[in-house]
Amino acid sequence: NVTILLALANDYFFIPPIGSVLDPLTSLEPFLVVSLTTAFISFVTFSFRLAFERISRLKNEAERSTSSMEHMLALISHDLRNPITAVKLQAQMIPLAVGNRRQVEHSAAEIDKNMNRLNSMIENLLDIGRLRTGKQLPFKFENADLCETAAQTVQGLTTIYGDRFVLERYGIAYGYWGVQGVQRAIENLATN
């Protein structure tokens, strides 16, 4: 738009009368000055527009990144809550079962299992950091029975929520699974 206005101004104000066209220096000088000024202003305008678009794009990316970080922190808090609650409950049961060695061993095993899950979740958080810095991640898949994984997960949920969840098993689903991810998915489905 600026270029068009400057070109019109050049035509209107600086095109000499017909008689002076024969003198190349006087007719060419104003035309060159306005043309170069128009080109310079167009370049500056275009550069500002590109800079503004880039700043706007970077601002939008920063807002999306902030939003996804907040969402990720909410998910992490939710995921960590289940094993922490299980550990607290089992720890509170130990003093009540002082004479019952079997209950104490069961509580200790549950605490150990849930602490391992917490450790695994923290490893996942570290993996996210590794991904953000461009490092590759090893996938952690293992041969496992998906039904057994689900049964163990439901048993852990029973510690926290009682007999609220029932798992019906029909055979085995043996395969190559990301067991920790499957456990987390089942917990999220069950507790949401």
Backbone hydrogen bonds, N-H to C=O, Kabsch-Sander energy under -0.5 kcal/mol:
donor,donor_aa,acceptor,acceptor_aa,energy
5,L,1,N,-2.1
6,L,2,V,-2.5
7,A,3,T,-2.2
8,L,4,I,-2.4
9,A,5,L,-2.4
10,N,6,L,-2.3
11,D,7,A,-2.3
12,Y,8,L,-2.6
13,F,9,A,-3.0
14,F,9,A,-0.5
14,F,10,N,-1.7
15,I,11,D,-0.6
20,S,17,P,-1.2
21,V,17,P,-0.6
21,V,18,I,-1.0
22,L,19,G,-0.6
23,D,20,S,-1.1
27,S,23,D,-1.7
28,L,24,P,-1.8
29,E,25,L,-1.8
31,F,27,S,-0.6
32,L,28,L,-2.7
33,V,29,E,-2.3
34,V,30,P,-2.5
35,S,31,F,-2.6
36,L,32,L,-2.9
37,T,33,V,-2.3
38,T,34,V,-2.8
39,A,35,S,-2.5
40,F,36,L,-2.6
41,I,37,T,-2.8
42,S,38,T,-2.4
43,F,39,A,-2.4
44,V,40,F,-2.6
45,T,41,I,-2.7
46,F,42,S,-2.6
47,S,43,F,-2.6
48,F,44,V,-2.6
49,R,45,T,-2.4
50,L,46,F,-2.4
51,A,47,S,-2.5
52,F,48,F,-2.8
53,E,49,R,-2.5
54,R,50,L,-2.3
55,I,51,A,-2.6
56,S,52,F,-2.5
57,R,53,E,-2.4
58,L,54,R,-2.7
59,K,55,I,-2.4
60,N,56,S,-2.3
61,E,57,R,-2.3
62,A,58,L,-2.3
63,E,59,K,-2.4
64,R,60,N,-2.4
65,S,61,E,-2.5
66,T,62,A,-2.5
67,S,63,E,-2.4
68,S,64,R,-2.6
69,M,65,S,-2.1
70,E,66,T,-2.3
71,H,67,S,-2.2
72,M,68,S,-2.4
73,L,69,M,-2.5
74,A,70,E,-1.9
75,L,71,H,-2.2
76,I,72,M,-2.7
77,S,73,L,-2.5
78,H,74,A,-2.0
79,D,75,L,-2.8
80,L,76,I,-2.6
81,R,77,S,-1.3
82,N,78,H,-0.8
84,I,80,L,-1.8
85,T,81,R,-2.5
86,A,82,N,-2.2
87,V,83,P,-2.4
88,K,84,I,-2.5
89,L,85,T,-2.6
90,Q,86,A,-2.5
91,A,87,V,-2.6
92,Q,88,K,-2.1
93,M,89,L,-1.4
94,I,90,Q,-1.1
96,L,92,Q,-0.5
97,A,93,M,-1.2
97,A,94,I,-0.9
98,V,95,P,-0.9
100,N,97,A,-1.1
101,R,99,G,-0.9
104,V,100,N,-2.1
105,E,101,R,-2.7
106,H,102,R,-2.3
107,S,103,Q,-2.7
108,A,104,V,-2.6
109,A,105,E,-2.5
110,E,106,H,-2.4
111,I,107,S,-2.5
112,D,108,A,-2.5
113,K,109,A,-2.6
114,N,110,E,-2.6
115,M,111,I,-2.4
116,N,112,D,-2.1
117,R,113,K,-1.8
118,L,114,N,-2.4
119,N,115,M,-2.5
120,S,116,N,-2.3
121,M,117,R,-2.3
122,I,118,L,-2.3
123,E,119,N,-2.3
124,N,120,S,-2.0
125,L,121,M,-1.9
126,L,122,I,-2.3
127,D,123,E,-2.2
128,I,124,N,-1.9
129,G,125,L,-1.8
130,R,126,L,-2.2
131,L,127,D,-2.6
132,R,128,I,-2.2
133,T,129,G,-1.2
134,G,131,L,-1.6
135,K,130,R,-2.5
141,F,139,F,-0.9
142,E,177,W,-2.8
144,A,175,G,-2.7
146,L,144,A,-0.7
146,L,173,A,-2.4
149,T,145,D,-2.4
150,A,146,L,-2.5
151,A,147,C,-2.4
152,Q,148,E,-2.5
153,T,149,T,-2.1
154,V,150,A,-2.7
155,Q,151,A,-2.3
156,G,152,Q,-2.0
157,L,153,T,-2.1
158,T,154,V,-2.0
159,T,155,Q,-1.1
160,I,156,G,-0.8
161,Y,157,L,-3.4
162,G,158,T,-1.9
165,F,162,G,-0.6
168,E,166,V,-0.5
169,R,167,L,-0.6
175,G,144,A,-2.4
177,W,142,E,-2.5
177,W,175,G,-0.8
179,V,177,W,-1.2
182,V,178,G,-2.1
183,Q,179,V,-2.6
184,R,180,Q,-2.2
185,A,181,G,-2.3
186,I,182,V,-2.5
187,E,183,Q,-2.4
188,N,184,R,-2.5
189,L,185,A,-2.5
190,A,186,I,-2.5
191,T,187,E,-2.4
192,N,188,N,-1.1
